[in-house]
Amino acid sequence: MSIETRLRTSMVLTEEEVRRIVRQELDMALKHDPAAKRACIIASKGTLDWAYPPLILASAAAAAGMEAAVFFTFYGLNIIHKDFKRRIQMSPVGNPAMPMPVPMADLFTAMPGMKAMATWMMKDKFSKKGVADLEELLNVCRESEVRLIACALTMEVFGFQETDFIEGVEFGGAGAFMSEARRSHVTLFV
C-alpha cells in the first residue's frame, strides 16, 4: 500500500471538523471577493405595487452590510421623481391579481376613479400593517447610502431633466448599470 493511500484512508474527519473547515473557506472567500457584499437592482415599473420591492430590497441589502445600487429605468423613474407622490398609483386594470374587497367585473375596475380608489386601498393596507411609505423608504435608502441611479437614456426619451428628480439621485446610462452589476453577486430585475 502506498503512503498516499494510507494517508487518505487514515484521515477521518468528524462532521464538526468538516463544518469548521467549510466556514473557514467561506470566510476566506468572502474576504477575497468584494462582489459578495454588493447588490444591484433594476427598477423598471412605476406603479405603487412595483415601487416597494426595489426600495425594500436595497435598504435590506444596505442593512445587511452590502453596498446597494438601484438603477431606475422607464416607468421606474416615477419612484425617484420629485412628484412621486402623485405619479405612483395603483391600477386594478394593470394588475388583475389585485385583491378587491368584493368581486368586480373588469369593466367596473376600468371606470373613472377606480385608480384613485385602488391606490387609496393599497396605501391604507400598507399603513395598517405598519409598512413604511415610499417617502420613508427613499429616505432610508439615501441614509443607508444606497445609490439611486436614473437611466439617462430613458430620461432623454421621456423629456426629463436632472432637476425633476429627488435629491441624491445619480444619472447614468446602461454602462453605469453594467459596471455595478458586473461587480455584484446579487443582481435583480424588479
C-alpha positions as CSV (number, residue, x, y, z in Angstrom):
1,M,0.0,0.0,0.0
2,S,1.4,3.4,-0.9
3,I,2.0,6.1,1.6
4,E,-0.6,8.3,-0.2
5,T,-3.3,5.6,0.1
6,R,-2.5,5.0,3.8
7,L,-2.8,8.8,4.4
8,R,-6.2,9.1,2.7
9,T,-7.7,6.1,4.5
10,S,-6.4,7.2,7.9
11,M,-7.8,10.7,7.7
12,V,-11.3,10.7,9.0
13,L,-13.0,14.0,9.8
14,T,-15.9,14.5,12.1
15,E,-19.0,16.4,11.0
16,E,-17.9,19.3,13.3
17,E,-14.5,19.4,11.7
18,V,-16.0,19.5,8.2
19,R,-18.4,22.3,9.2
20,R,-15.5,24.3,10.7
21,I,-13.4,23.9,7.5
22,V,-16.3,24.9,5.3
23,R,-16.9,28.0,7.5
24,Q,-13.3,29.0,7.3
25,E,-13.3,28.5,3.5
26,L,-16.4,30.7,3.1
27,D,-15.0,33.4,5.3
28,M,-11.8,33.5,3.3
29,A,-13.7,33.5,0.0
30,L,-15.8,36.5,1.2
31,K,-12.8,38.4,2.2
32,H,-11.2,37.9,-1.2
33,D,-14.4,38.7,-3.2
34,P,-15.7,42.2,-2.6
35,A,-18.6,41.5,-5.0
36,A,-20.1,39.2,-2.3
37,K,-21.1,42.3,-0.5
38,R,-22.8,44.2,-3.4
39,A,-26.3,44.2,-4.7
40,C,-27.6,45.8,-7.9
41,I,-31.3,46.2,-8.6
42,I,-33.1,47.4,-11.7
43,A,-36.5,49.2,-11.1
44,S,-38.4,49.4,-14.3
45,K,-42.0,49.8,-13.2
46,G,-43.7,52.8,-11.7
47,T,-46.9,51.7,-10.0
48,L,-47.4,51.6,-6.3
49,D,-47.1,47.8,-6.0
50,W,-43.9,47.8,-8.0
51,A,-42.3,50.8,-6.3
52,Y,-41.9,49.0,-2.9
53,P,-39.8,45.9,-3.9
54,P,-36.6,47.7,-5.2
55,L,-36.6,50.1,-2.2
56,I,-37.2,47.4,0.4
57,L,-34.6,45.1,-1.2
58,A,-32.0,47.8,-1.5
59,S,-32.5,49.0,2.1
60,A,-32.4,45.4,3.3
61,A,-29.1,44.8,1.4
62,A,-27.6,48.0,3.0
63,A,-28.8,46.9,6.4
64,A,-27.0,43.6,5.9
65,G,-23.8,45.5,5.2
66,M,-23.9,45.3,1.4
67,E,-23.3,48.2,-1.0
68,A,-26.5,48.6,-2.9
69,A,-27.5,50.4,-6.1
70,V,-30.9,50.7,-7.8
71,F,-31.0,51.6,-11.5
72,F,-34.3,53.3,-12.3
73,T,-35.4,53.0,-15.9
74,F,-38.6,53.5,-17.9
75,Y,-41.5,53.9,-15.6
76,G,-39.3,53.1,-12.6
77,L,-38.2,56.8,-12.9
78,N,-41.5,57.7,-11.3
79,I,-40.2,56.3,-8.0
80,I,-37.5,58.9,-7.7
81,H,-39.3,61.8,-9.4
82,K,-39.9,64.9,-7.2
83,D,-43.6,64.4,-7.9
84,F,-43.6,60.7,-7.0
85,K,-46.5,61.0,-4.5
86,R,-48.8,61.9,-7.4
87,R,-47.2,59.8,-10.1
88,I,-47.1,56.5,-8.2
89,Q,-50.6,55.0,-8.3
90,M,-52.2,51.6,-8.4
91,S,-54.4,50.4,-11.2
92,P,-56.7,47.4,-10.8
93,V,-56.7,47.1,-14.6
94,G,-52.9,47.0,-14.7
95,N,-52.9,44.3,-12.1
96,P,-55.8,41.8,-12.4
97,A,-54.4,39.9,-9.4
98,M,-55.0,42.8,-7.1
99,P,-57.4,41.6,-4.3
100,M,-60.6,43.6,-4.2
101,P,-62.8,43.7,-1.2
102,V,-65.7,42.4,-3.3
103,P,-65.6,40.7,-6.7
104,M,-65.8,43.2,-9.5
105,A,-66.1,42.9,-13.3
106,D,-63.2,44.0,-15.4
107,L,-65.3,46.8,-16.9
108,F,-66.1,48.2,-13.5
109,T,-62.4,48.3,-12.5
110,A,-61.7,50.4,-15.6
111,M,-64.2,53.1,-14.6
112,P,-63.1,56.6,-13.7
113,G,-62.0,56.9,-10.1
114,M,-61.0,53.3,-9.7
115,K,-57.3,54.0,-9.9
116,A,-57.6,56.5,-7.1
117,M,-59.6,54.1,-5.1
118,A,-57.2,51.2,-5.7
119,T,-54.3,53.5,-4.7
120,W,-56.0,54.5,-1.5
121,M,-56.8,50.9,-0.7
122,M,-53.2,49.8,-1.1
123,K,-51.8,52.7,0.8
124,D,-54.3,52.0,3.6
125,K,-53.4,48.3,3.7
126,F,-49.7,49.2,4.0
127,S,-50.4,51.7,6.7
128,K,-52.5,49.3,8.7
129,K,-49.7,46.7,8.6
130,G,-47.1,49.3,9.6
131,V,-45.2,49.3,6.3
132,A,-43.2,52.4,5.7
133,D,-44.5,54.7,2.9
134,L,-42.4,55.5,-0.2
135,E,-41.0,58.7,1.2
136,E,-39.7,56.9,4.3
137,L,-38.2,54.1,2.2
138,L,-36.5,56.6,-0.1
139,N,-35.1,58.4,3.0
140,V,-33.9,55.1,4.5
141,C,-32.2,54.2,1.2
142,R,-30.4,57.6,1.0
143,E,-29.4,57.5,4.7
144,S,-28.0,53.9,4.1
145,E,-26.0,55.2,1.1
146,V,-27.9,53.2,-1.5
147,R,-27.0,54.5,-4.9
148,L,-30.1,55.7,-6.7
149,I,-29.2,55.9,-10.4
150,A,-31.6,57.3,-13.0
151,C,-31.3,56.0,-16.6
152,A,-30.0,58.9,-18.7
153,L,-31.4,57.4,-22.0
154,T,-34.9,57.0,-20.5
155,M,-34.8,60.5,-19.1
156,E,-34.0,61.8,-22.6
157,V,-36.8,59.7,-24.2
158,F,-39.4,60.9,-21.7
159,G,-38.1,64.5,-21.7
160,F,-37.0,64.6,-18.0
161,Q,-34.3,66.9,-16.7
162,E,-32.0,66.2,-13.7
163,T,-33.9,68.8,-11.7
164,D,-37.0,66.7,-12.0
165,F,-35.6,64.1,-9.5
166,I,-35.3,64.0,-5.7
167,E,-32.0,64.9,-4.0
168,G,-29.3,62.3,-4.1
169,V,-30.1,60.7,-7.4
170,E,-27.2,60.0,-9.7
171,F,-27.5,59.8,-13.5
172,G,-26.0,57.3,-15.9
173,G,-26.7,55.1,-18.8
174,A,-26.8,51.3,-19.3
175,G,-23.0,51.3,-18.9
176,A,-23.4,52.6,-15.3
177,F,-25.7,49.7,-14.5
178,M,-23.5,47.2,-16.2
179,S,-20.5,48.5,-14.2
180,E,-22.4,48.0,-11.0
181,A,-23.9,44.6,-12.0
182,R,-20.6,43.1,-13.0
183,R,-19.2,43.8,-9.6
184,S,-22.2,42.4,-7.7
185,H,-23.1,38.9,-6.7
186,V,-26.8,39.9,-6.3
187,T,-28.4,41.4,-9.4
188,L,-32.2,41.7,-9.6
189,F,-34.7,42.9,-12.2
190,V,-37.8,44.2,-10.5
